[in-house]
């Protein structure tokens, strides 16, 4: 890993580089390598876009923000170890954009022990919403809501033969609750329901099961390369079923990985259209991206940017020289904060964040269209 810009500290494989002027440390552990690397990079680029803009204006309460990142290789145990390192050794007063449901599940005890908040975990797992986690402040909507809406939409347009393939972990189990609710609401039943091992996925037999049930659409709940490999295996059997997946795969890197299988894939979205200048939030992001000579803004970048915006607001309200507890209390005091056409707020009994859900389809040019 290398330094992306001033104000950013990246640590990976023993390499360290930093900007000495940074004074407030925030941490991120995520799979910078591995199955979700493409989406993680784009989300981090979005966060960096906002943090750089804040630092360029003098930082928060006169202090620059230092963004420290550790690669957990999409391994839940390493994610928890990295969280401890970021807080105990690197001095992070908050974590953000931690990726993966089982990963965040293992990070929570570390947060509670060391009294440091996590802002915008990059997962829509219900276990981070209910019951309320004292040190977790969600930004994006839940997977259950996404999954339910996706099935509901398919049913409404006449797609009634739907198969489901999900990863066998807490992420897959959580999304399955929403999927089942969607089926119940549409008065349908899945024609195929299969699961795979996240550590050793084998889609050979599962793809045959899909082909043999001849679904019109297959919802694949998984991360990055796993979903890409699942679709390749399904296509190899001759099945032309419509692929549907969740917003954790809403990145340009995912589209590129799909290759010729990308066109027509439906992906749920939890933020406004990344090209819509009618959205004040998107207009703001596009302006900063243009100033940085970035030609593309992906949904994952929007998530990273928005999460960083919530984090920085918490830091601002926490005052000079913030501690983990001060940041947590400041975040819990946020009410009706306008992110740019979307409002977020928290309380002692509600750390849910946004409830925005939309659907997109990948067009022939590899773009997400709504």
DAVENNOR-V841419 format. One line per field, one symbol per residue. burial: I if it has 16 or more other ideal C-beta (glycine too) atoms within 10 Angstrom, else O. A space follows every 10 residues. Layout:
burial->???
//
This chain:
burial->OOOIOOIIII IOOOOOOIOO OIOIIIIIII IIIIIIIIII IIIIIIIIII IIIIIOOOII OOIIIIIIII IIIIIIOIII IIIIIIIOOI OIIIIIIIII IIIIIIIIOI IOOOOIIIII IIIIIIIIIO OOIOIIIIII IIIIIIIIII IIIIIOOOIO IIIIIIIOII IIIIIIOIII IIIOOIOIOI IIIIIIOIOO IOIOOIIOII IOIOIOIIII IIIIIIIIII IIIIIOOOIO IIIIIIIIII IIIIIOIIOO IIOOIIIIII IIIIOOOOIO IIOIIIOIIO OOOOOOIIII IIIIIIIIII IIIIIOIIOO OIOIOIIIOI IIOIOOIOII OIOIOIOOOO IIIIOOIIII OIOOOOIIOO
//
